[in-house]
Amino acid sequence: NVLASASDLLGAAQSNLATTLEERRENWRAAVLRMKGIIEPHGIAFPAIPEIGIEGETVAFDPDDRPTEAEVREAADRHGATVVDFWRMREYRHWGYWDEDRMHMGPAGHQRMAVAVLDSLGVEHDVPVPDPREITELARREQWRQHAAWVRDSAAPWVHRRLTGRSSGDGLDPRWPTLARPPHRTTT
């Protein structure tokens, strides 16, 4: 079993090349209904999402009532799921595993996560654990300059997009404007 984040599900729901808001909303609704159909037969209550017409259990989200790490692990054990606990992976404290925006993993971070997932699932592989990219130690003034540039170029636009309901991809043309299988990429 694999647990995906909301952005993974949203990306899957929006990958059908929907262009209008209504098409994207319907794709999202279809993806959530598929997920609901997979989850409910296992006796797991699914939350109601009235914004997109999904019936289910009424849930009040209380940040003080979120599941503890132990509860997540107990649920995973009950359902035979594998947990790859990102927060326990101390190597991710190294900024070299992160992209310049400090919000997303960089290439080494993604590869490190892939190795952790494969190892957790017991899959034999020859994917090496990557070294993080090198981080140059900077003088305090240059650190402040970089922090200010990060706030201006990454953090503030991200917060603005969240508050206005926009995505960084809004207004971009699709990579594949018609439904097609993406070309296979090989690494050299």
C-alpha positions as CSV (number, residue, x, y, z in Angstrom):
1,N,0.0,0.0,0.0
2,V,1.2,3.5,-0.7
3,L,0.1,6.7,1.0
4,A,0.1,9.7,-1.3
5,S,-0.1,13.3,-0.4
6,A,-2.9,15.6,-1.5
7,S,-0.6,17.3,-4.1
8,D,0.2,13.8,-5.6
9,L,-3.5,13.1,-5.9
10,L,-4.2,16.6,-7.2
11,G,-1.5,16.1,-9.8
12,A,-2.9,12.8,-10.8
13,A,-6.4,14.3,-11.0
14,Q,-5.3,17.2,-13.1
15,S,-3.0,15.1,-15.4
16,N,-6.0,14.4,-17.8
17,L,-5.2,17.7,-19.5
18,A,-8.3,19.5,-18.1
19,T,-8.2,23.1,-19.0
20,T,-11.2,24.8,-17.4
21,L,-11.8,25.1,-13.7
22,E,-14.9,23.0,-14.0
23,E,-13.0,20.2,-15.9
24,R,-10.3,20.3,-13.2
25,R,-12.9,20.2,-10.5
26,E,-14.6,17.1,-12.1
27,N,-11.2,15.4,-12.5
28,W,-10.4,16.0,-8.9
29,R,-13.9,14.7,-7.9
30,A,-13.3,11.5,-10.0
31,A,-9.9,10.9,-8.4
32,V,-11.3,11.3,-4.9
33,L,-14.3,9.0,-5.8
34,R,-11.8,6.3,-7.0
35,M,-9.8,6.7,-3.8
36,K,-13.0,6.5,-1.7
37,G,-14.0,3.3,-3.6
38,I,-10.6,1.7,-2.6
39,I,-10.7,2.8,1.0
40,E,-14.3,2.2,2.1
41,P,-14.4,-1.6,1.5
42,H,-11.7,-1.9,4.2
43,G,-14.0,-0.3,6.8
44,I,-12.2,3.0,6.8
45,A,-14.6,6.0,7.0
46,F,-14.2,8.5,4.2
47,P,-14.7,12.2,5.0
48,A,-17.5,14.2,3.3
49,I,-16.2,16.8,0.9
50,P,-19.3,18.8,0.1
51,E,-17.4,21.3,-2.1
52,I,-17.1,18.7,-4.8
53,G,-20.3,16.7,-3.9
54,I,-18.7,13.8,-2.1
55,E,-20.7,12.2,0.7
56,G,-19.1,10.7,3.7
57,E,-18.4,11.1,7.4
58,T,-18.5,14.7,8.7
59,V,-15.0,15.5,10.0
60,A,-14.0,18.5,12.0
61,F,-10.3,19.1,11.6
62,D,-8.7,20.1,14.9
63,P,-4.9,20.6,14.6
64,D,-4.6,19.5,18.2
65,D,-6.4,16.2,17.4
66,R,-4.2,15.0,14.5
67,P,-3.0,11.4,14.8
68,T,0.2,10.8,16.7
69,E,3.1,9.1,15.0
70,A,2.3,5.9,17.0
71,E,-1.3,6.0,15.8
72,V,-0.2,6.3,12.2
73,R,2.2,3.3,12.7
74,E,-0.6,1.3,14.4
75,A,-3.0,2.0,11.5
76,A,-0.3,1.0,9.0
77,D,0.3,-2.2,10.9
78,R,-3.4,-3.0,11.0
79,H,-3.8,-2.4,7.2
80,G,-0.4,-3.9,6.1
81,A,0.9,-0.6,4.9
82,T,4.5,0.4,4.8
83,V,5.5,3.7,6.4
84,V,8.5,5.6,5.1
85,D,8.9,8.2,7.8
86,F,10.4,11.3,6.1
87,W,10.6,13.1,9.4
88,R,13.0,10.5,10.9
89,M,15.4,10.6,8.0
90,R,18.0,12.9,9.5
91,E,19.9,13.3,6.3
92,Y,17.2,15.6,5.1
93,R,18.4,18.1,7.6
94,H,21.2,18.8,5.1
95,W,20.1,21.6,2.7
96,G,22.0,19.8,-0.1
97,Y,19.0,17.4,-0.5
98,W,16.6,20.3,-1.1
99,D,15.9,22.5,-4.1
100,E,16.9,26.1,-4.2
101,D,13.3,27.0,-3.2
102,R,13.8,25.2,0.1
103,M,10.3,23.7,-0.2
104,H,10.9,20.8,-2.6
105,M,13.4,18.0,-2.7
106,G,16.2,18.5,-5.2
107,P,17.4,15.6,-7.4
108,A,19.5,14.1,-4.7
109,G,16.6,14.3,-2.2
110,H,14.2,12.6,-4.6
111,Q,16.8,9.8,-5.3
112,R,17.4,9.4,-1.5
113,M,13.6,9.0,-1.0
114,A,13.4,6.5,-3.8
115,V,16.1,4.4,-2.1
116,A,14.3,4.6,1.2
117,V,11.0,3.5,-0.4
118,L,12.6,0.7,-2.3
119,D,14.4,-0.5,0.9
120,S,11.3,-0.2,3.0
121,L,9.3,-2.3,0.5
122,G,12.1,-4.9,0.3
123,V,12.7,-4.3,-3.4
124,E,16.2,-5.3,-4.6
125,H,17.8,-2.5,-6.5
126,D,21.1,-0.9,-7.4
127,V,20.1,2.7,-6.9
128,P,22.9,4.4,-5.0
129,V,22.3,6.7,-2.1
130,P,23.3,10.1,-3.5
131,D,25.5,12.6,-1.9
132,P,23.8,15.9,-1.2
133,R,24.8,18.8,-3.4
134,E,27.6,20.9,-1.8
135,I,26.6,23.8,0.3
136,T,29.1,26.7,0.5
137,E,29.5,28.3,3.9
138,L,28.7,32.0,3.5
139,A,29.5,35.1,5.5
140,R,26.6,36.3,7.7
141,R,25.8,39.2,5.4
142,E,25.6,37.0,2.3
143,Q,23.4,34.5,4.3
144,W,21.0,37.4,5.0
145,R,21.1,38.4,1.3
146,Q,20.2,34.9,0.3
147,H,17.4,34.6,2.9
148,A,15.9,37.9,1.6
149,A,16.1,36.7,-2.0
150,W,14.5,33.4,-1.0
151,V,11.6,35.2,0.8
152,R,11.2,37.5,-2.3
153,D,11.5,34.8,-5.0
154,S,10.1,31.6,-3.3
155,A,8.3,32.0,0.0
156,A,6.2,35.1,-0.6
157,P,5.0,34.0,-4.1
158,W,4.2,30.5,-2.6
159,V,2.1,32.1,0.2
160,H,0.4,34.4,-2.3
161,R,-0.5,31.5,-4.5
162,R,-2.0,29.6,-1.6
163,L,-4.0,32.6,-0.4
164,T,-5.4,33.3,-3.9
165,G,-6.0,29.7,-4.9
166,R,-3.5,29.7,-7.8
167,S,-0.9,27.3,-8.9
168,S,2.6,28.1,-10.3
169,G,1.5,26.3,-13.4
170,D,-1.6,28.4,-14.1
171,G,-1.4,30.0,-17.5
172,L,1.3,27.7,-18.8
173,D,0.7,25.7,-21.9
174,P,0.6,21.9,-21.4
175,R,3.7,19.9,-22.2
176,W,1.5,17.5,-24.2
177,P,-1.6,19.3,-25.5
178,T,-3.2,16.1,-26.6
179,L,-3.6,12.9,-24.6
180,A,-0.4,10.9,-25.3
181,R,2.0,8.6,-23.6
182,P,5.1,10.7,-22.6
183,P,8.3,9.6,-24.4
184,H,10.4,7.2,-22.4
185,R,13.5,8.9,-21.0
186,T,16.7,7.0,-20.4
187,T,19.5,8.1,-18.2
188,T,23.0,8.0,-19.5
